[in-house]
Amino acid sequence: MRRHVLPGFGISLGYALTYLGLIVLLPLAALAWKASGIGVAGLLHLLSSPRTLAALRLSFGGALLAAAVNAVIGLLVAWVLVRYRFPGRRLFDALVDLPFALPTAVAGIALTTLYAPNGWLGGWLATWSIKVAYAPLGVLLAMVFVGFPFVVRTLQPVLESLDRDVEDAAESLGARRWQTFVRVILPMLAPTLLTGFALALARAVGEYGSVIFIAGNIPMRSEIAPLLIVQKLEQFDYAGAAALGVVMLLFSFVLLVVVALLQRWSVRWTESGR
């Protein structure tokens, strides 16, 4: 008789569904129920507001762009940390986790101090007419900062497990280094890279603490959607805050479903290429 490490299927499934319901489904159901108090007319008025549209555009557009930047830079950093040995490598590897450990408010203050018009880098960039703090560029920078570790830490184990023989075989057949990377290595990394992209995207969409300091929170320009939710809560507009939260939840869910479909397609494409 085969013995299982965990209890039977029924008990395990019951525990899993109960935990999932209490931690995820129940709070989301409460959010949707609270949002229903605004009504259809109130929801349409909220979504048609230019201020709301501008905040949603900045939150999701900035998150997508930040995740794309992190996918490129994170792949490069993970490659260097895995494939090369150099002095201070362990220190640089530990610094990758800094956004995980650093409180988001502290990160926002540090970025603002650095990129403000009178900051170390902000003053120098101002001479080139580049404004980072209190502008959409500052929002993008904060989103890149908080999402960067997700891509690196997702890619590192996969890069370490890649078989070097495949690269040697490609080079022995006359492939150049960039051809080996694009045609051999990158397809194998594509599913994991998309996973890191999705994690960085999800982190950036809901980011609040590090963004509000450097954004300046200028309506119609550098105001993010989570800040609108906080403002509605301060105004005791709980139904409006819940409705905006549901809208962000739906947008995020659609984006993650699209990324999951792309990830599944990349896995099938990689397997068919083999």
N, C-alpha and C positions, 0 to 999 in steps of 0.2 A: 504494500500500500504506500502510495506516494504521500509524503508529509510536506506541508507548506510551512514556510517560515512565519507568515502572517496568518491570522484566523481565516475562516472560510470566506468564500466570495460574498455571501449575503451580509455578513457582519462588516467586512472591510468596505463594501460598497455603501452600507448604511452610515458608517462613520464618516466616509469621504463626502457623501451628499449632505449629511447634517452639518459638517464643518463648513462646506462650501456655501450652504444656504445661510448659515448664521454670519459668516464673515463677509460674503460677497453679495448674495442674492437679496437678503433681507434689507441691508442698507440701500441697495439700488432701488428696491421696491418702495421703500420709504421716501426716497428722493423723488421718484416718479409720482407717488401719491401727493406729496407736497406741491410738486410742480403743477399738478392738475388744478390746483386752486386758482391759478392765474387765468384759466379759460383759453379758448381758442383765439378770441379777439385780442386778449392781452399778450398771448404768445406771438401773434403776428405783428403786433405793435412793437414788441421787444425786438424781434428779429429784423424789422424794417428800420429800426433806428440807425442812423449813420454812425453813431458812436459805437453801438454794439457791433455793427458790421466791420468797422475799422479795427476794433479790438480782436475780433475773431480772426480777421485776415492777418493781423500781426502775430497772433499766438500760433496759428496753424501754419502760416507761411514761413514764419521764423523758425518754427520747430522742424519743418521739412528741410529747409535750407541748412539748419544747424546739424541735423542728422546726416545730410549728404556730405557736409564738410567733415564731420567726425568719421564717416565711413572711409574717406580718402586718407585723412591724416592718421586715423586710428590704425588702418592697415599698414601704413608706412612705419609707425612707431612699433607696432607688434612685430613686424618683420625684422626691424633692427634689433629689438630686444631678444628675439629668439635666435636669429641667424648669426649675430656678431658678438664678440667678446671684447670689451673695452673697459678702461678704468672708470669706475663710478657707475657701472651698469646696474648694480643692485640698488644704488641710491635712486637712479632714474626710474627703475622699475617700481620702487616703493612710492615715488612721487605720483605715479599714475593713479594711485588710490586716494590721493589727497582730496579730490572733490567728494569722495564717499564720506570721509571722516570730518571734513570741514563743515560747520553749520552754514546753511545757505545765506543767512543774514550776514555772517562774517565774510563770506565770499563776495556778496554784493557790495559791502563796504570797501573791501580790498580792491575790487575792480573799479569802483567809482573813484577811489583815491588815486589809483594808477592812471585812469583814463579821463579824469576830469580836465577841464581846460587849463587848470593850474597844476595838474599832476605831472609825474615824471614823463610819461609817454603822451599824455593828452596835450601838454603844452607844445611838444615837438610836432605832433600830428596837426595841431591847430595852424602851424606855419604853412602846412600843405592844404589848408582848408578842409581837413578831415575831422569831423566831429563824431566822437564815439559815445561819450557819456551824454545822457539826456537826449538820446536819439535812437531810432530803430537799430542802428548798428550796435549800440550797446546792448540792446535786448538780444540780438543774435550772438554777441560775444558771450553773454551770460549763459545762454542755452548751449553753446558749444562747450563751455567750461563744465557744466554739470553732466553732459551726456558723453563726454570723451571717454571716461573709464569703461563704459559698457562695451564699446566696440573693441577696445584693446583686450580686455579680459575675456571677451567671447572668442576672439581670434587666436589668442596665444596657445591654448591647448591643442587646437587643430593644426596650427603651424608646427608645433613640436612633434605631432604624430605623423606629419606628411613623410612619405617615403622618398628619400633623395634619389633612389634608383630611377624614378620616373624622370626626374630632371636630367640625370646623367644620360639616360637613353635619348631624350630629346636633343641634347647637345651633341651626342655622338652621331645623330642623324643630320646634323648641320643647322639646327635651329639656333638662332641668336638668343641672347639673354632675354630681350623684351618679348620675343616670340614664345619662349618657354614660359615666361610669366603669364602672358595674355592667353595663350592657348592651352596650357597644361595646368598651371598652378591656380590661376584665377577661377576657372570653372569649378575646381574642387573646393575653393573657398567661398563660392557664391552663396550657398545656403546659410553658412555661418555668418557671412558678412551681412546678409539681409536680416538675420536675427539680431545682430548688434545694431543695425540701423533701426529696427523696430523698437528695441529697448531704449536707444538714445532718443528716438522720436517721442515715445511715451513719457520719458522723463522730462523732455523739454516742454511738452504741451502743458503739463501741470505745474511747471516751475513758477514759484512765486517769490520766495525770500530773496534770492540773489538778483532777480530781475527788477524789482520795484525800486531798488536803490540806484541802479545805474540807468534805468529807463527815464527817470524824471517824471513819468506818469502824466504826460501832456495829452489831453483828450484829442482824439482823431490823429495822433501822431505816434506816440510811444506808450500808449496805454494798452495793457494786456487784458484778456478776458477774465482771468482769475481775480484781478484787481476790481473789476466791475462786480463780481460776485461778493467780494468783501464789502464794497461800498453799499450794495443793496442790503446786506446783513446789518450794517451799521444804521441803515435807514429803516430797519425792521420790515423790509420787504422780503420776507422769507420765501414767499411763493415765486417772486421774480428771480431771487437768487437760485432757487431750486430749478426753475425752468431754464435758466442760463446754464446751470450745471448739467442738466439733461441734454441740452443741445451740444455742449462740449463732449459729453459722453458718447453721443451718437456719432459725431464727427470722428472722434478718436477710434471708435469701434469700426467704422467704415475703413479708415486708413489702415488699421491693423489687419483687417480682413484682406485688404488688397495686398499688403506686404506678405501675409501668410500664403496667399495664392501665388504670388511671385516666387516665394521660397519653394513651394511645392513644384512649381514649374521648373525652377532651376535644378532641383534634385532629379526630376525625371530627365531633364535635358543632359545633365551630367552622367546619369546612369546609361542613357541611350548612346552617349558619346563613347563610353567604354566598350 
